[in-house]
Amino acid sequence: MTLRPLADRVVLKAVEAEETTKSGIVLPGAAQEKPQISEVIAVGPGGYDADGNKVEMLVKAGDKVITANFTGSRVKFDGTEYTIVRQNDILAIVD
């Protein structure tokens, strides 16, 4: 089974947070920031907005993206946690 998002939705998987700072300090789990960078797992075919304009998908599977906090719906599928968001909830693509 696979996840195939509909319309302008995107399936994301959070990228694991760094466990050490740049200076080498190891952070305990509670002190780690919740990652805002996610990897795009699957992208829907696009769709139409409320005005009837076609929504072109600008992200693709494998892209790393930044999303706003508390965005999307969290789902667990085959033991892995994913977040499903609309493309307009994605703030930036990380190069």
C-alpha positions in Angstrom: 0.0 0.0 0.0 1.1 3.6 -0.7 -0.1 7.0 0.2 -1.3 9.0 -2.9 -2.5 12.5 -1.9 -5.4 14.1 -3.7 -5.7 17.5 -5.3 -3.0 20.0 -4.1 -2.1 18.0 -1.0 1.5 16.9 -0.1 2.6 14.0 2.1 5.6 15.0 4.3 7.8 13.1 6.7 9.7 15.1 9.4 13.5 15.2 9.1 15.1 14.0 12.4 16.4 16.9 14.5 20.1 17.2 15.3 21.0 15.7 18.6 24.1 17.8 19.0 24.6 21.5 18.5 27.2 23.0 16.2 29.6 23.4 19.1 29.2 19.7 20.1 26.8 20.0 23.0 24.5 16.9 23.1 20.8 17.9 23.6 18.4 15.7 25.6 15.2 14.8 23.8 13.0 17.4 25.7 15.3 20.3 24.7 15.3 19.5 21.0 13.2 21.8 18.8 10.4 20.2 16.8 11.7 20.0 13.3 10.0 22.3 10.7 12.0 20.8 7.9 10.3 17.8 6.2 10.9 15.6 3.2 8.3 15.5 0.5 7.2 11.8 0.2 4.3 12.2 -2.3 2.6 15.0 -4.2 -1.0 15.2 -5.5 -1.8 16.0 -9.1 -2.9 19.5 -8.4 -6.4 20.8 -8.7 -8.4 24.0 -8.8 -8.8 26.8 -6.2 -12.1 28.4 -5.2 -11.9 30.8 -8.2 -11.5 28.0 -10.7 -7.8 28.7 -11.3 -5.6 25.6 -11.8 -3.1 24.9 -8.9 0.3 23.9 -10.3 2.3 21.7 -8.0 5.7 23.3 -7.4 7.2 20.6 -5.1 8.2 17.1 -6.0 9.0 13.9 -4.0 12.4 14.2 -2.4 12.4 17.9 -1.9 13.1 19.3 1.6 10.6 21.9 2.7 9.8 24.2 5.6 6.2 24.4 6.9 4.5 26.5 9.5 4.1 25.0 13.0 1.0 23.0 13.7 0.1 22.7 10.0 -1.7 19.8 8.3 -3.1 16.5 9.5 -0.9 14.0 11.1 -1.5 10.4 10.1 0.3 7.1 11.0 0.7 4.7 8.1 2.6 1.4 8.2 4.2 2.4 11.5 5.5 5.8 10.2 4.1 9.2 11.1 3.4 11.6 8.2 1.8 15.0 7.8 -0.5 15.8 5.0 -0.7 19.5 4.1 -2.0 21.6 1.2 0.8 23.0 -1.0 0.0 26.6 0.2 1.0 25.5 3.8 4.6 25.0 2.6 6.6 28.1 3.2 9.9 27.3 1.3 11.9 24.7 -0.5 15.3 24.0 1.1 18.1 23.7 -1.5 
